[in-house]
Amino acid sequence: MVMVDGLVYHDDTTSISSLTVKDDNVFTKNGLFQEAGIIENIAQTAALREGYLAMMENKTVKKGFIGAVKRLKIYGLPKTNSTLKTTITILNQVMNAVIISGEVHVNNKLLAACEMTIFADE
């Protein structure tokens, strides 16, 4: 399942993805994109960043998995056909673990925020 449409922005510490929520998305229920989809979207934005970096360095993309989600705040659920702008910022990176902060916005309105620890397969 893919929860990002594309990479909108990237620099040394920050990446931004977009996702237009469709009715047939597995995380859409009653016309709303659910909490699990928002969490997966944040994680896939981090994965998109790592994939982009690997591609730019001509390296193999590593598989990753969520180790922990902290301080999750959901302020609202986006409706179908909304376009999410998801920003992840690298807070810390040690060996195969990266800690990010993630924020999801629709029309410049904050819908969700969290910290996430993601581990890369070695």
C-alpha positions as CSV (number, residue, x, y, z in Angstrom):
1,M,0.0,0.0,0.0
2,V,1.3,3.4,-0.9
3,M,0.4,6.4,1.3
4,V,2.4,9.1,-0.6
5,D,1.9,10.5,-4.0
6,G,5.2,12.3,-4.3
7,L,8.1,14.2,-2.8
8,V,7.3,17.9,-2.7
9,Y,10.4,19.2,-0.9
10,H,13.7,17.9,0.5
11,D,16.7,19.4,2.3
12,D,19.3,18.2,4.9
13,T,16.8,17.7,7.7
14,T,13.3,18.0,6.3
15,S,11.1,16.3,3.7
16,I,7.6,17.1,2.6
17,S,5.3,14.7,0.7
18,S,1.8,15.0,-0.7
19,L,-1.1,12.5,-0.8
20,T,-4.5,13.0,-2.2
21,V,-6.9,10.8,-0.2
22,K,-9.1,8.7,-2.5
23,D,-12.4,6.9,-1.6
24,D,-10.9,3.5,-2.3
25,N,-8.0,4.1,0.1
26,V,-7.8,1.2,2.6
27,F,-7.7,3.7,5.5
28,T,-10.8,5.7,4.3
29,K,-14.0,5.1,6.2
30,N,-17.3,7.0,5.8
31,G,-15.5,9.6,3.7
32,L,-12.7,10.3,6.2
33,F,-9.0,9.2,6.2
34,Q,-8.5,7.4,9.5
35,E,-5.8,7.7,12.2
36,A,-3.9,4.6,11.1
37,G,-3.6,6.1,7.6
38,I,-2.2,9.3,9.0
39,I,0.4,7.4,11.0
40,E,1.3,5.3,7.9
41,N,1.5,8.5,5.8
42,I,4.0,10.0,8.2
43,A,6.1,6.8,8.2
44,Q,6.0,6.5,4.4
45,T,7.1,10.1,4.1
46,A,10.2,9.2,6.1
47,A,10.6,6.1,3.9
48,L,10.2,8.3,0.8
49,R,13.0,10.5,2.1
50,E,15.3,7.6,2.7
51,G,14.5,6.1,-0.7
52,Y,15.3,9.4,-2.4
53,L,18.6,9.7,-0.5
54,A,19.6,6.1,-1.5
55,M,18.7,6.8,-5.1
56,M,20.8,10.0,-5.2
57,E,23.7,8.1,-3.7
58,N,23.2,5.1,-6.0
59,K,22.6,2.8,-3.0
60,T,20.1,0.1,-2.3
61,V,17.0,1.2,-0.5
62,K,16.7,-0.4,3.0
63,K,13.4,-1.7,4.4
64,G,12.2,0.1,7.5
65,F,9.7,-0.4,10.2
66,I,8.1,1.8,12.9
67,G,9.6,1.2,16.3
68,A,7.6,3.7,18.3
69,V,5.1,6.5,18.0
70,K,5.1,9.2,20.7
71,R,3.2,12.3,21.5
72,L,0.6,11.6,18.8
73,K,-2.0,14.3,18.5
74,I,-4.9,14.0,16.0
75,Y,-6.7,17.3,15.6
76,G,-9.0,16.2,12.8
77,L,-9.5,13.7,10.0
78,P,-9.2,14.7,6.4
79,K,-12.1,14.1,4.0
80,T,-11.6,12.1,0.8
81,N,-10.2,14.2,-2.1
82,S,-8.2,16.3,0.4
83,T,-4.5,16.7,-0.3
84,L,-2.3,16.1,2.7
85,K,1.1,17.8,3.0
86,T,3.2,15.8,5.4
87,T,6.4,17.2,6.8
88,I,9.0,15.1,8.6
89,T,12.0,16.5,10.3
90,I,15.0,14.4,11.4
91,L,15.5,14.9,15.1
92,N,18.2,12.3,15.7
93,Q,19.8,9.5,13.8
94,V,21.9,6.8,15.4
95,M,23.1,3.7,13.5
96,N,20.0,2.1,12.0
97,A,17.4,4.2,14.0
98,V,16.1,7.6,13.1
99,I,13.8,9.7,15.3
100,I,11.5,12.1,13.3
101,S,8.9,14.6,14.1
102,G,5.9,14.5,11.7
103,E,3.1,16.9,10.9
104,V,0.2,16.5,8.6
105,H,-1.6,19.6,7.2
106,V,-4.6,20.1,4.9
107,N,-5.0,23.6,3.5
108,N,-2.4,24.9,6.0
109,K,-4.4,23.5,8.9
110,L,-2.6,21.1,11.3
111,L,-4.4,17.8,11.5
112,A,-1.9,15.6,13.2
113,A,1.6,15.6,14.8
114,C,3.9,13.0,16.4
115,E,7.4,11.8,17.0
116,M,8.3,8.5,15.5
117,T,11.2,6.1,15.8
118,I,11.9,4.2,12.6
119,F,14.4,1.3,12.3
120,A,16.1,0.4,9.0
121,D,16.8,-3.2,8.2
122,E,20.6,-3.9,8.1
